[in-house]
Amino acid sequence: MINDAPAPAGPPEGLPGNSEVVLEVKGVTKSFGPLTVLRGIDLNLHSGEVLGLVGDNGAGKSTLVKILSGLFPPDDGQVSIKGREVRLHSVQDASSHGIETVYQDLALIPQLPVFSNLFLNHEITYAGPMRLLNKRKMRELAKRYLDDINVYIPNVDTEAGQLSGGQRQAIAVARATRADASILLLDEPLAAMGARESRLIIDLVRGLAKSRMVSMIIIDHNFAHLFELCDRVNVMQGGRITINQRTQDTSLEELTELMVSSYRSQLQQALDS
């Protein structure tokens, strides 16, 4: 049955890999002028875990991700990585702590080949004052890394704009993990994809979690996607996490019904106030 309660302090049973807490959020709040968006968020993420984050528009999901990405500072509360409290003042700050975010727009440059996108802002150059790009080395390493994580791209010289949606998403994820990210934040990774492309990303996510112990938070409005991708689901409502549940302990129908019931309850409270 669903556990309609704050996230537990201990590790959920049955997670892949070990139970080390790699990310912990405690009491995080955020307001924009008179609008309070986050009202004391408690969340934890374990090594090799894929955590789904779901909620209605305006629930605060994007704001929480932007705080974890270093784009927004929280008003109150704390963020800890591997037991140490951190202050994430910028995207570069978050990256230095192993946190990378892959948004829906992917931030790929369509006119550049796959290998250039994979090394974007981390290009390999020859020694010397001219700092010429070592394209041969980047091609070699790009192919080796994509093969290593089971992403099939026939030719790393192919322009990113010519790839399918699933392949572009895979390149964006690969770029983040190639840079040694240990925590990935993925925004709607299966949006507008067919079954075949979705399978590519599902296999990539599960493979990275299992073989490389990459921990991930995935935002998705599609519950079916979350049950395919995630070990655990957190539901955000009204700026709080109201449900923390392992996917194996619930069902699509049960989660949907609870969301509807909770929405009706909140609506009735608003009408009565």
N, C-alpha and C positions, 0 to 999 in steps of 0.2 A: 504493500500500500504506500501511497505517497506520504512523505514526511513534510508536513507544512510547518517548518520550523527553521530557525537560523542554522547556518552551516555549522556542522560539528567541528570541534577542535581536533579530534583524532582523524586518522586517515580512513577513507572508506575501504571496506574489505573488497578483495578481488580486483584491485587495480593492477595494470601491467607494471612490471619492474618493481622497484622498491617504493617505500611509502614516504620518502623524504619530502617535506613541504618546501617547494622551491619559490612559491609566491604566496604572501599572506597580506590581505587587506583587512584593516580593523577600523571600524567607525568612521569611514571616509564620508565626508559631506561636501556638497558643492552647490552654491547658489549663484545666479546671475541676476543682480539687482534684487527685485522682490520675489523672483522665481526660484524656489528651492528644487533642485533637480535630483540630488542624492541626499538621502536622509539617514546616513549611518550604515554604509555598506560593509558587510563582513563576508569575505570570500577567501578560499584557499585553493591552491593548485599544487598537485603532487608530481613528482618526477615521472615522466612518461605518460601522464594522464592527458586525456582530451576532454575538456570541460565545455559543455554547451551553455550559451547564455542567450536566453530568450525572453521576450516581453513585448508588450504593445509599443507602438510609436510614442515617444515621450516618457518611457519608463526609466530612462537614464543609461541605457546600454552604451550608446556612443560616447557619452560624457565620461563614463568609467573607463572605457578603452583609451580615450584621449588623455586621461590622467595617467594611466599606466604607460602610455606612449611618450609621456613627457611634454605633451602639448598644453595641458592645463595643470596648474597646481591645485591640490585639494584645499578647501577652507579649513578642514580639521581632519583628524584621523591619521593613520600611518600606513605606509607600504613597506613591507619587509621582503627581502630576497635572501633565501637560504638562512633565515633567522636573523638577518641584520637589517635594521631599519635604513631606508634610503630616501633621498630627496631627488626626485626626477625633475630637473629644471628644464630639460630640452630633449628632443628626439635623440641627439647624440649621447646625452646622459643615459637615457634608457638603453640605447644600443650598447653602451659600455658595460651595462649590467646584464647583457645577454637578451634583452627584450627587443623584438622586431615586430612591426605591424605590416600586414599585407591588406591593403584596402581594395575595394571593388574596382577602382580604376587602375590598379596594379602598378602604376608609375613605370611602365615599360615604355621605351621609345620605339614606335613601330618601324621607323626607317633603319634602325640599327640591327645587326645580326644577333642571333641568340647569344653567342659568346660575349659580345660587347655588353648586352643587357645584363648578363650574369655577373660581369665585373664592373658594372656601372659605379663610378666614384671609388672603385678599388682597383683601378687598372694596373696591370703589370707593365713596367717599362724597362728598357735597357739601361744599364749604367752609363753615366756620362752627362754632360751638361745639357744635351738636347732633350733628354727624357722622352725618347721615341717609344711608342707603344710596341710591346712585344706580343704581337697578334698571334704568332705561332704558339707561344707558350699558353696564352689564354685559350686558344682553340683546343689545345691538348688537354688542359686542366678542365675546361668546361665539359668536354666529351666524357672524360674520366669520371667527373663528379656526377653527371647526369646518369651515366651507366650505373654508378655505385648506388644511387637511390632509385634505380629502376624507372627512370623517366626516358622514354624513347623519343628522341628527336633525330630524324634521319640525317640532317646536316646542320651543324651549329653555325654555318654561314647563312642560313635562312633568315630573312628579315622577320622580326617579331610580329609585324603586321600581317604576315602570311600564315601564321599559326592559327590553329583552332582555339576557341575560348578555353578549353581544358588545358591545352598545351601552354598557353600564355599564363594561366593560373599556376601551372606546375613550375614554370620558369621563375615566376615571382616568389614562390615558396622556396625553390631551390636557391635563389639568390640570398634570401634571408638566412637559410641554414648553412649555406657555404661560408657566410660571415660569422660562423660559430654561435648563432643564436641558440639559446637553450629554452627560451620561452617565445612562442609565436602567438600573435593575436591576429585572427583571420576574420575579416568582415565579409559575410555572405559568400563563402568560397565556391558554392555550387549554383549561384544565381544564373538563371537563363541558360543552363546547360542541359543537354540531352543525357540519356541514360549512360551511353558509352563514355562521354567526357566526365560525367559525375563519377563513374567507377575509377577513372584514372586518378582523380583527386582523392577519393576515399581511400584507395590503396596507398597513395603517397602519404597521406596523413597517418594512416594506421602503421605504415612501415617506418616512418620517422619516429613515431612514438615508441614503437617496440624495439627497433634496432639501434636507435641513436638516443633514446630517452629524451627526446624533445617534448616539452610540455606545451599544450596549446589551449587557448580559449577561443571558441568559435561562436560568432554571432550569426544566427540564422533564424528567419521567421518561419521556416518550414520544419515542423516537428519531425516529419519523416526523415529529413536529412540528418537531424540531430541523433535520431535513434540509429542511423547507419554509421555516424562518425564518432559518437561520444561515449565515454565511460560514465559520465555523470552530467546531470542537467541542473542549472540554477535558473530559476524564474525570477525576473525583476518586475515589480509592480509598484508604482508610486514612489520610485526612488529607493526602494528596499529590495533585498533578496528575500522572497517569501517562501520559496521551495528549493530544497537541496536534495536531490534524489539520484541514485544510480539508475541508469537506463534499464538495467536488467531486472530491476525491482518494480518497474511500472510498465505502462503501455501507452501507445499513442492515444488511444481512446480515453484512458483515465486522465492523462495529462491535459488533454483538450477539455474534458468535462470540468476539471478543477479550475482551469483558466476561465472558462465561461462563468462558473459559479462565483469565483472571486470577483470577476468584473461586475456581475450583477449586485454583489454585496457592496462593493465600493460605490456603485451608482446609487443604490438605495440610501447609503450613508450620506452621500452628497445631497440627495433630495430631502433627507430628514433634517439636515443641518441648517 
